[in-house]
């Protein structure tokens, strides 16, 4: 088994990478769920004691004076929702690439290079475990 470790490491990496690609693709269930949660916390109407707010603090403090126009508030909320969509997309799409960089992925290789994917290797632990047995 130790002799096949580079191939096993590549299979594990490619599987994890494929799962991340699938779940961070725009339109996937996971992507949509993350977007909904982020929008909910970013755009939600602020209430006393809440940790989020949908309008700038200066307007919130003066809301009792009727300085905030309803048209502005709805425009602000819409813009915030659009901002979430445009800023969240590159973040989620970068996750598989970040895994590749962290692991040291160099590209497709049929045989699996011995030095490749060292950042995501569990070889030392596996060898130690295997060598416990006669």
For each residue, the residues with C-beta under 8 A, 3 or more apart:
1: 4 5 8 126 130
2: 5 123 126 127 130
3:
4: 1 7 8
5: 1 2 8 9 123 126 127
6: 9 10 111 112 113 114 116 117
7: 4 10 11 111 112
8: 1 4 5 11 12
9: 5 6 12 13 112 116 117 120 121 122 123
10: 6 7 13 14 109 112 116 117
11: 7 8 14 15
12: 8 9 15 16 120
13: 9 10 16 17 99 103 105 117 120
14: 10 11 17 18
15: 11 12 18 19
16: 12 13 19 20 99
17: 13 14 20 21 96 99 100 105
18: 14 15 21 22
19: 15 16 22 23
20: 16 17 23 24 95 96 99
21: 17 18 24 25 96
22: 18 19 25 28
23: 19 20 28 30 31
24: 20 21 28 30 31 92 93 95 96
25: 21 22 28 31 93
26: 31 89 92 93
27: 31 32
28: 22 23 24 25 31 32
29: 32 33
30: 23 24 33 34
31: 23 24 25 26 27 28 34 35 92
32: 27 28 29 35 36
33: 29 30 36 37
34: 30 31 37 38 88 92
35: 31 32 38 39 84 85 88
36: 32 33 39 40
37: 33 34 40 41
38: 34 35 41 42 84 88
39: 35 36 42 43 81 84 85
40: 36 37 43 44
41: 37 38 44 52
42: 38 39 52 54 80 81 84
43: 39 40 54 77 80 81 84
44: 40 41 50 52 54
45: 54
46: 50 52 53 54 55 60
47: 50
48:
49:
50: 44 46 47 53
51:
52: 41 42 44 46
53: 46 50 56 57 60
54: 42 43 44 45 46 73 76 77 80
55: 46 59 60 63 68 73 76
56: 53 59 60
57: 53 60 61
58: 61 62
59: 55 56 62 63 67 68 72
60: 46 53 55 56 57 63
61: 57 58
62: 58 59 65 67 68
63: 55 59 60 66 67 68
64:
65: 62
66: 63
67: 59 62 63
68: 55 59 62 63 72 73
69: 72 73
70: 73 74
71: 74 75
72: 59 68 69 75 76
73: 54 55 68 69 70 76 77
74: 70 71 77 78
75: 71 72 78 79
76: 54 55 72 73 79 80
77: 43 54 73 74 80 81
78: 74 75 81 82
79: 75 76 82 83
80: 42 43 54 76 77 83 84
81: 39 42 43 77 78 84 85
82: 78 79 85 86
83: 79 80 86 87
84: 35 38 39 42 43 80 81 87 88
85: 35 39 81 82 88 89
86: 82 83 89
87: 83 84 90 91
88: 34 35 38 84 85 91 92
89: 26 85 86 92 93
90: 87 93 94
91: 87 88 94 95
92: 24 26 31 34 88 89 95
93: 24 25 26 89 90 96 97
94: 90 91 97 98
95: 20 24 91 92 98 99
96: 17 20 21 24 93 99 100
97: 93 94 100 101
98: 94 95 101 102
99: 13 16 17 20 95 96 102 103 105 120
100: 17 96 97 103 105
101: 97 98 104 105
102: 98 99 119 120
103: 13 99 100 117 118 119 120
104: 101 115 116 117 118 119 120
105: 13 17 99 100 101 116 117
106: 109 113 116
107:
108:
109: 10 106 112 113 116
110:
111: 6 7
112: 6 7 9 10 109 116
113: 6 106 109 116
114: 6
115: 104 118
116: 6 9 10 104 105 106 109 112 113
117: 6 9 10 13 103 104 105 120 121
118: 103 104 115 121
119: 102 103 104
120: 9 12 13 99 102 103 104 117
121: 9 117 118 124
122: 9 125 126
123: 2 5 9 126 127
124: 121 127 128
125: 122 128 129
126: 1 2 5 122 123 129 130
127: 2 5 123 124 130 131
128: 124 125 131 132
129: 125 126 132
130: 1 2 126 127 133
131: 127 128
132: 128 129
133: 130
134:
